[in-house]
């Protein structure tokens, strides 16, 4: 079927139901347009501000196409149908079109009159569509093309981001694809962007950001949510700024574990008192609290032996804390008063000591449990003495990806709350001219898996929901804009979802999610909703202030990588077997070569590394190092002068870690800042062993060979 030129001869006629927002037309069987293509009818309208009627081209989008049989029906038996000879074009093709509006003096208006029955229907030319969906150059965000017209680019309006954005799609429909394309366009405009990334999918953007062109090489940085992740900077939250209840909840202490919570309450109050009394800020962190709990456990044992009295406990606790702080805290605090007077006069000290005594006087187990919870929180690496400075989180023309992968839900929620609140308050202070932490430029916050952080109050309580709701309702005034990404809009608080006026909606299948989308936006009509399950991956409906009129687009190819795509099970499982085989080969070869250096065969690789380098890696650290050797690029060199191994680990995600291992000093260091020896340092050492680089330093060569290595046996 040959199609006539667009905008030329008509392709149909209005023959059925016709309303100002909808019409049905019979289609020329030789020029059947595809679903979602664009047509127009010419009709009379009186645009706002005009006194006379004018002829306008009313643009519409085809939302349904049907063929109606003429002369046959499903009731006809097959033998009859088989012998029929139906002429070509004996069926009737009918299409239904949703009216989008007409453009008059640069603005789009909805018609007030229905197209007359009998009106010719024309295929809309590209020029009409480009003019209808035009966005001024400085505000353009190029995200793709019209779904039925690859030749017509689709632009979003940058100013629409001020009304907040929701990207909604079923799993695998392209929501991360859409968000990365949006991030690319915002970066080109110089935006300050923060991405809250609960799965670590966006960290891969860092290694490909150079593709955006000169000047973008450092436009993506990754903030680590825990110390063992890959990233540029470790995020930090000041424990001093947190309440004891907040700290206990984030640590995972059950709400009913009142004695454990009392220990944390008392330890926090007392640690702060020690910090203020000594001027030692290190007591404000989790290590300081843990020291207080250890001292309290020891002090309560002494107090039990001395009659089980509070004053005995307090005196012994202050004595032990004095030893830990290398300062006489009892003397500094008492200033000549009796202990009872001191506890009554100093509220923080008195309450802290009493809480610890009440929790531990009968049984010390709540203290040990509190230490376990606090140690687990400390190992994450986020909670410390000082918060990360805001200028390391926010920078103009930069995407800061906060990697929250691998953290418990409570910690993810708290970090999201902390970041959202800091950004909102910083912008509020700047706009209002209030002293304190501030930031002078508008900020876009992208929240992946938004339903985790902003659920309805009836379903689950989160810290981040309330601040997200505040940003959604008031952020526009202060230049803080939310982009919420989710596959379950029905699980987002409706008060938040309704404030996200710009929506990019990809394929949605779940009826409850479709209903949530319809309830959140008056621009999502039922026929548009009915078409959502039929969208292909990467196809989307855009409604709200992001576009001049509801827009159906095909996303352009993204430039930046992300790691959230579907994996190939065949390749992944085959690669896993190959990695395991290679790890065992590397283990055997390393053991053999270290045995040759030492003159005896070590029992396992962890002991072998300890013997050859004087460092003591945990067995799981050695296993991670072997996997790095199997999967990543690892280089090593060796200085005979100093007996130092130098090397680098380059990961597939684009991160580089430099490690040094000094054999004479028996220590290692690494740019990852993790506790040593880390897997990167062990991997570099093993690479040096495997490459046959190790030998005694020249200063030691006068000795017998066994003298050098015997130092480490």
N, C-alpha and C positions, 0 to 999 in steps of 0.2 A: 504494500500500500504506500504510494508516494504521498508525502505530506507537502501541501502548498506552503509557500513562503509565509513566515510569521507576520501577522499584521496585515495580510492581504485579504484573500477571499474568506468568507465566514466558514467556520467548521461546524456550526449548528444553529439551532433556533430555540428560543425559550418557548416551551410547549406545555409545561406542567406547572406545578405549584411555584408561585413567584412571590417573594416577600422582600422587604428592604435588605434583609441580611442573608437571603438564601434564594436560589432559584434552580429549577430543573430544566434541562434542555435536551432535545434530541440531537444526536451527533451524526455528522456526515460519516458513513461507514468507511469511506476512503481516507479519512483524516481523524482517526480516533486518538485523542490525546491520552497520555498516561496519567495514572493517579498522581495527584499532588501538583500537576502542571497548572499553569495560570491562563485564564481567559478574561476577556472584558466585554462589556456591552456598552453601547452609547445610549445615554438617556438624558433627560432634562432634570436639572437640579438648581436650587437657589442657594448657593453657598452662604455661610454666615457672613454678614457684613455687606452682602450684595442685595440690590433691589430688584434685579431682573433674573429670569431664568437663563441658564447657559447650558450648552451641551458639554457633558463630561464623560470621561471613560471610567466606568466603574469596574475596578479590578476584583476578580474573584479567584478562588483556588478550588480545583476539583477535589472533592472529598469522597466521591463514590462513582463507580462506573458499572453499568449493568447491561447485559444483552437480553432482550425480550424476544421469545420465539413467536413467529407468525406462521400459523397453519399447522404447527405441531405442538405437542405437549408431552410431559413425562408419562401421561396415561396411555399414549399410543404404544402398542406392542412392538417388540423388536422386529418381527418379520415384516410388519407394515413399514416401519422406518427404514429397514434395510433396502427396500425396493423403491423408496421415494427418491426423486431427483429434485432436490431443492436448488433453486437458482441462487447464485452468489449474491449476498446482501439481502436475503429474504428475512433476516432478523432485524430488530430495531435496537439501536444502541442508545441508552439513556444515561446521562451524567447529572450529578448533583453538585452544585458549586456553592461554597461559602463566601459571601461578600466580604472583602477586606476594606473597601472604601475607594475614594477618589482623591486626587491631589489637586489642590487649588491654592495658588500663590504660595507654594512651598510648604503647605500644611496638609495633613491627611484628615478627611472628614468621612463620616459614615453617611450614606444616602438616606433620605427620608421617604423616598418613593420606591416601590417595587418595580423592577424592570418589566415593561409591558410584554404580555404574551405575544409572540410573533417577532420579538426583537432578535436581530442577528447576534450570534455569539462568535467572537473572534479569538484566535490564539494570541496571547499577549506577546509582543515583540520584546527582545532583550532590553532595548532602550527604555521601554515603558517601565519594566521591572527595576532597572538600575536607578531610574529617577524616583520611583515610588519608595524604594528602600534606601535612598541615598542618606549617607551620614557625612557631615563635614569632615574634611581631611584631618584636622588636629584631633578629632574625637574618635576616629575610626579604629576599631579593633578587628583586623581581618581574621576571621575564624573558619572560613570555608566558602562554600558556594550554595546556591539554592538547590534544594534536594532534587528537583526535576530539571534544573538548568545548570550544568557544570560551567557554562560560559559566563554566568552572572555571579560575581563575587558577593559573599554575604559578610556584612559588617555589623558589629555590635557598637553601641554608643557608650563610650567611656564614661560619660556623665551618668549613665544608668547604674553604674556600680555604686553610686552614692546611696541608692535605695536598697542595697544589699542583694545578694545573689544566692540562689539555690541551684545546685546541679544534682539532678535526680535521675537515677537509672537503675535497672536491675543489674545484678552481677554479670559482668561480661559484655554489657551494652556500650561501654565506652565512656564512663563518667570520669575516670582518671585521665583518659585521652583528652576529654573536653577541658578538664581543669588545667592540664599542662599547656594546651594551646592558649587558654586564657592567660595563664601566667606568662607565657612568652610575649604576648601582646602587651600586657601591663608592664613588663620589664622594658620593652622598647619605649614606653612612655616615661620611664624613669621612676616607676612606683617603688615604694617601700613595701615589701611583701613578707609576711611570716606564714609559714605552713606548719600546722600541727599535724604530725604524721605518725599515727599509731602503729603502722606496719613497716615503716622504713622504706616505703616505695619511692619517695621523691628524692632520696639521697643520690640516686643514680643521675639526676640532672647535673650534678656538679662536674662529672667527667666529660659532658658533651656541651656545656654552656658556650664553649668557644665557637661552636657552629653558628651562633647568633651574629658573629662578626667581630671586628676589632672593637675593643673597649668593653666587651662582655666577659672576658676571660675569668674575672674574679667576681662575677655577678651572682654566684650561688655559693653559699657557705652552709655547713651542716653543724648544728649544735647537738652535742651528745646528751641524751637523756639518762645515760648511765655510763660509768667509766670504761666498761669493756666494749663499747661500741666504736665504730669507725666515725670520725668526725673531726672538725676543726677546733671546736671549743667545748668544754664541759659546762652545761648549764648549772647554775648554783642558786640555791634558795637559802636565805639566812634562817637558821633555826631560831635565832633570837626574835624574829618577827612573827613566829608562830605560837599559837596558844598550846598549852599542854594537851587539851582535848583534841585539837587538830592534829598534833604530832602523833598521839596514840592511835587515832583512827587511820592515819596514813600508814603507820607502821603495821596495821592489821590487827591490833589488839581488839578482841571482841568487846562489844558494848557492856556485856555483863561481867567482864573480868575487872571488877572495880578495884581490887587490891593491886593488880598490875598497873592499872591506870593511875592509882594513887602514887605508886613508886615513880612513875614518869612525871607526874605533877610535881612531887617533892624534889626530884632530881633536877628538873628544869629550873625551879625557883632557886634552889641552892647553888646550882652551877652559875646562874646569873649573878647571884650575890658574891660568889668567889671571884668572878671576872671583874666586878666593880670594886671589890675590896683590894684586889691585887693589881688591877690594870692589865691583866693577861686575857686578851680577847679569845684565846684558844679555848677557854672554858665555856664559851657560848655555843660551841658546836656539840655534835653528838658524842665525840670523844670525851668532852668535859662531863657530860651527863653520865656516861658510862663509868667514868672514874668516881663520880659521886655515888653511884649505886654500889660499886665495889666497896667503897669506903663505908657505906651505910651497912652493908651485909656484915663486914668485919666488926663494925662498931656495935651492932646489935648483939653479936655473939658475946662480946666483952660485957655489955650491959646486962645480959642474962646472968652471967656469972657473978655480977656485982649487985644482984637484987632486982633486976628487971625494971629499972627506973628511967624515966625520960631524961632527967638531968645527966645521968651517967652516960646514956646513949649520946646525948648532944655533945658532952665534953669529949668523949672518945672520937666522935665523928669529926669535930673541929680539929682535933689533934691529928687525925689521919689526913684530912684535907690540907692542913698546914704542911705536912710532910710532902704531899703530892705537889703543892704549889710553891714549896720552898719559901714559905713566908708564915709568920705566926698569925694565923687568922683569929685565934681566940683573943689574943691581945689586941689586934686591930679592931675587933668587933666589940669586945667588952668595955674597953676604955674605963676600967675601974668598977664597972657594975657587976653585980652577981649574975649568974647565968640565967636565973629565972627572970630577972629584970630585962636582960638582953632579949630573950625570946619574946617577951611581952612588948618591948619597945620597937623591935625591928620586925615588921609584919612579914616581909619576904622570907627572912631567915627563920622566924618562928613557925610560920605555916609550912615551909619546906621541911623542917626537921620533924614537926608533928606528923605530917603526912607520911613521911618515911617510917617513923616509929609505929604508927598505927598499922601500916601495911606489913611491916616486917617483924614486929615484936613477938608474934606467936610462931611465925614460920618464915624462913628466908626464901622459900621457893618463888614467891612473886618477884623478888629481886632478880633471881637468875632468869626468870621468864622475861622480865623487862629488858635485861641485858641482851637476851637473844633477839628480841624484837628490834631493839635499837641498833644492834650490830648488823642485822639484815638490812636495815634502812641505810646505815652508814656505808655498807659495801656498794650500794648503788652509785654513790659518789656525788649525788646532787645536793644533799642537805649538809650544809657546812656553816662556817662562821659568817661569811659574807655572801651576799647575792651577786650574781653576774651583773656588771654594769650595763645599763640600758643601751649604751652606744655600741656594745658588742652584740646586742640582739637586733637592733634596728640600724639600718644604713640606707640612704637614698639609692635608688637604682639597684637594689640587691634583694635577692630572695634568700631568706633565712629559713632553712628547713630544720625544725625541731624534731629529732628522731626519738619517738616515744616507744619504739619497738622493744618487746621483751620486758616491759614493766607491768606490774600488777595494775588492775583497773583503778584501784584507789590512788595509786601514785600518778598514773596517767591523768586522772581527773584533777588531782591537785596541781600538777604542773600546768595543765591547760588553764585552770582557774587563775593560777599565779600570773601566767603570761598575759591572758586576756585582761585581767584587772590592772596589771602594770601598764600595759599599752593604753588602755582607756583612760586611766588616771593621768598618765603622762601627757596625753593630748588635751585632756580637760584642763590641766594646770597651764599648759602653754596658751590655750585659747583664752583663758580667764586671767592670765598673768599672775598665777599663784606660784609661790616659791616651792621648790622641791623638784623631784625627778620629772623631766619634761622632754618632749620631742617636737621639733618644729614642722614636720611634714606629715601629710595624711598617710594612713597605714591601711593596707588591705590584709585581713587575716583569713587565711584559707584553712578550714577545719575539715579534714578528711574523717570519714566515719562519724559524721556529726551526731547521729542518733546515740552514740556512746556517751556523749557529753551533754546533750540537751534533751533527755527523755521527758515525757509528760510527768508531772508531779505525782500522778496517780500510780505510775509504774515503778519509778525508782528515784531516789534522791541523789543529786550530784551537786558538787560545789560550782561547777562551771556553768550550769544552766542559768542561774540567776544573773551572772555577769554577762552571759551571752544574750539573754533577754534584754538587759540594759543597753548593750551595744546595738541590738537590732532596733530598739525603740528610740534611742537617743544618740547613737554613734554618728549619725549624719551631721549633727550640729558640731561635733568635735573632730570630724575627719577620721573616724574609725569605721571601716566598712567590712562586713562579714561576707564570706563566701562559704556556704555550708554544702558539703558533698555527702550524699547518702544514697543507699539503695532501699532504705526503709523510711520513707517520709511519714508513714503512719506512726512511727516510733519517735518522732521529734515533737517536742512540746508545741501544740498548735499556736500558742501566743508568739513563739519564735518564728515558726514557719510562715505565719501570715504576714510577718514583717519583712520577709525576704521577697520583695516585690518583683525582682528580675529572676526569671526561672528558665533554666536550660534543661529541658526534659527529654531524655532519651527513652529507649524502650522500657516500658513498665508492664508487667503481667499481673501482679498481685492485685485483686480487686480492692482490698483495703487501702493499698498504697495509691491506687488510682483515685479512690474517693478522697483521700487526704490531699492529693494534688488539686482536685476540683474544688475542694472547700477552701484551699489556701489562695486561689487566684480566680477572680471573676472573669478573666480573659480565656480561661480554658473551657471551651464549649464541649458539650457531650460528644459531638461528632469527632472533635479533635481527640478527645479522650479515648473514643472507640478505636482510633487509628494507632494509638501508642503501642499496643502489642505487635503491630505489623512493621514497626520500624526496624531497619537493619542496623547492625553495629556501626556506630559513628554517625547515625542520623538523629537529628534532634529537632524539637519544637522550642522556639524561643518566644517567650511572652513577657510583657511588662515593659519597664522603661529602658531595657537593654536594646530594644528594636523599635522603629517607628510604628510597626504593626506586627501582629503575630507572624512568625517567620519559621519556615521549615528548611533546615540546612543539612548539608553534608559536611562534616568537619574536614578541614584540610589536614594534610600530613603534619605531624608534629616534628619539631626540630630536636627537642630535648628528649633524652631517654628517661624512662621510669621502669621500675622493676616489678610492676604489679600485673603484667600480662600473664596469660595462661601459659603454662609450661608444657613441654612435650614429655609425656610419661616415658615413651620409648627412650628418648635421649637422656632423661634425668636418671632413670634406673640403670641404664647401661653405663652412664658416667659414674654412678655410685659404685658399681662393681669394679670399674677401672680404678677409681680412687682408692678403694680398699686394697686392691692388689698392689698398687704403687706404694701405698703407705707401708705395707709389710715389706716390700723390697727395700725401701729406704731405711726402715728400721734395722733390717738384717745387715745391710751394707754399713750403716753408721756404727752398729755394735762391733762389727768386724774391724773397722778401721780404728775405732777407739781402743779396742783390745790390742791392736798392734802398737799403738802409742804407749799404752800402759804396761804392756808385757803380760797382761792377763785379761781374761774375758769377763767383763762385768755381768752381773745377773740380769739386769734390765737397763733400758736406755736412760731412765731417770737417774739411776745411780752412776751410769757411765758419764752423763753430762756433769753431775756433781763432782766426779773424780777428775775429769779432764779440765774443768773450768773453775771449780771451787764454788759454783752457784748451786742452789738446791731447788730445782723446779718441781712443782707438784706433778704427779703422773698425768693429770688431765691437761696440764700446760704442755707437756711433751707431746701428747696426742694432738693437740691443736697445732703445735709447731709442725708435726709431720703432715697434717692436712694442708697447712700453708705451703709446704714444700711440694706437695702433690698437685695443688690447684693454682697457686699464685707464682709470681716471679720473685725469686729470692737471689740476691747477689751478696758475695762476701769477699773481703780481702784481709790480709794478715800482715801486721808490722812486726818483723823480727826484732827491731830495736826496742820496742816497748812491750811486746807480748800481748798486743791488743788486736782483737778481731773487730773489723768494721763491716757494716753491711746495710742493706736496704731491703724492705719487703714492699712490693708494689701489688696491690690487690686489683681484682677485676673491676671493682667499682671506682677505681681511679685514685685511691688513697695510697700515700707513700709513708713508710715509717722507717726511720733511721735508728739503728741499734749499735751499741758498742759493748764489747765484753772484754774486760781487762783480766787476763789470766793471773798476773802477779798479785793484783789487788783483790781478786776473787769477787768481782762485782760486775753488774751489767746496768745499762741505762738504755732508755728508748724514748723516742719522741712521742709515743702514745701516752706517756705519763702514767701508765698503769703500774700496779705493784710489781716489783721485780723479784725474780726473773719473769718476764712476760713471754708469751708465745712468739712474738716477733724476734726477741733477742735469742731465744733458743733455736728458732728456725735459722737465723743468721749463723749461729755457732755450728749447727749441724751442716749447713751448706759449706762452711769452711772445712769441716771434717771430711765431708764427702768429696770435696774438690782437692783434698790432699794438701791443704795450705799450712796446717799447723806444724810448727817446729819450735825448739827452744830458742828464746831470744839470744842475740849475740853476746849480751852481757853474761849469759848463763852458760855459754857453750863450753867454757873451760871445765865445767863440772862434768861428772859422768852423767849420761842421759837420764839415768834413773833418779838422780838427785832432783832434777827439775820437776818431774812428775810425782816424785814421792811426797812433795809438799801437799799434794791434793789427795793422797790415798788415806 
